[in-house]
Amino acid sequence: MEAEADENKTSDIIKNLSESFKKIDLTDKEILEEDISDKNTFMYHKNYLFKSSNMYINLETIEFKDKKEQNRIRLNFYSYPYDDILIESNQISDKILNQ
């Protein structure tokens, strides 16, 4: 699912998911800082993984610096044993699965 979302909606979604699932921040902080400080980059991403005993929720936020476009979120839902798909697409590693 992909949808437009402002900062408040994104914060609410993260808060609500965190209440029911274990939250793991997958954002590469070094790349994020580079994207935010680079004047040629017009957007940046943050990634989170929410885990339960039988499901993963992958949340990607897309924020535009110039605010000419509405920020977006992408939600992907996976049920076990589809965690292999997440590993293959480099969304998570084995270490994250075992947290």
Secondary structure per residue as TSV (DSSP state, phi and psi in degrees):
chain	resnum	aa	ss	phi	psi
A	1	M	-	360.0	135.7
A	2	E	E	-127.9	138.8
A	3	A	E	-152.0	157.5
A	4	E	E	-77.0	143.7
A	5	A	-	-156.2	132.5
A	6	D	-	-84.3	177.0
A	7	E	H	-58.7	-39.0
A	8	N	H	-65.4	-44.1
A	9	K	H	-63.1	-43.7
A	10	T	H	-60.7	-45.3
A	11	S	H	-60.9	-41.3
A	12	D	H	-63.7	-41.9
A	13	I	H	-63.6	-45.8
A	14	I	H	-62.1	-43.7
A	15	K	H	-62.0	-47.0
A	16	N	H	-65.2	-42.0
A	17	L	H	-66.0	-36.7
A	18	S	H	-65.3	-25.8
A	19	E	H	-71.1	-27.1
A	20	S	H	-111.7	-15.8
A	21	F	S	-132.3	156.0
A	22	K	E	-75.7	127.1
A	23	K	E	-97.8	132.1
A	24	I	E	-126.1	122.0
A	25	D	E	-81.5	115.7
A	26	L	-	-98.4	2.9
A	27	T	-	-66.0	129.2
A	28	D	-	-80.0	104.2
A	29	K	H	-61.6	-35.8
A	30	E	H	-65.9	-46.6
A	31	I	H	-65.4	-39.6
A	32	L	H	-59.6	-47.6
A	33	E	H	-62.0	-39.9
A	34	E	H	-62.6	-45.2
A	35	D	H	-64.4	-39.4
A	36	I	H	-67.5	-39.8
A	37	S	H	-84.0	-17.3
A	38	D	-	-78.1	118.6
A	39	K	T	-68.7	-17.3
A	40	N	T	-88.0	-10.4
A	41	T	-	-92.4	125.1
A	42	F	-	-99.4	-4.6
A	43	M	E	-153.4	163.9
A	44	Y	E	-144.9	161.2
A	45	H	E	-119.7	149.8
A	46	K	E	-130.4	143.6
A	47	N	E	-129.7	138.2
A	48	Y	E	-134.6	148.1
A	49	L	E	-120.6	131.3
A	50	F	E	-114.4	130.2
A	51	K	E	-120.8	142.9
A	52	S	-	-129.3	-170.3
A	53	S	S	-72.7	-17.5
A	54	N	S	-138.9	11.9
A	55	M	E	-153.1	148.8
A	56	Y	E	-117.6	143.2
A	57	I	E	-125.4	120.6
A	58	N	E	-101.6	120.0
A	59	L	E	-114.6	124.5
A	60	E	E	-117.1	128.1
A	61	T	E	-105.0	141.5
A	62	I	E	-123.6	115.9
A	63	E	E	-115.5	132.0
A	64	F	E	-97.6	129.8
A	65	K	S	-66.5	-43.0
A	66	D	S	-80.5	-8.3
A	67	K	-	59.7	17.4
A	68	K	S	-75.6	-23.7
A	69	E	S	-116.0	151.4
A	70	Q	-	-72.5	136.4
A	71	N	-	-59.4	156.9
A	72	R	E	-131.6	158.7
A	73	I	E	-128.6	150.3
A	74	R	E	-125.9	129.4
A	75	L	E	-118.2	127.2
A	76	N	E	-120.9	131.7
A	77	F	E	-109.9	131.2
A	78	Y	E	-131.2	137.7
A	79	S	E	-108.4	152.6
A	80	Y	T	-59.6	141.5
A	81	P	T	-97.8	30.6
A	82	Y	T	-77.2	10.0
A	83	D	H	-63.1	-23.7
A	84	D	H	-61.0	-34.8
A	85	I	H	-63.4	-41.0
A	86	L	H	-64.7	-38.9
A	87	I	H	-67.2	-46.1
A	88	E	H	-62.0	-33.9
A	89	S	T	-87.9	10.8
A	90	N	T	60.8	27.1
A	91	Q	S	-80.8	-33.6
A	92	I	-	-142.6	168.5
A	93	S	-	-120.3	171.4
A	94	D	H	-58.1	-34.8
A	95	K	H	-60.5	-38.0
A	96	I	H	-68.5	-39.1
A	97	L	H	-60.1	-33.0
A	98	N	T	-90.9	4.1
A	99	Q	-	-74.3	360.0
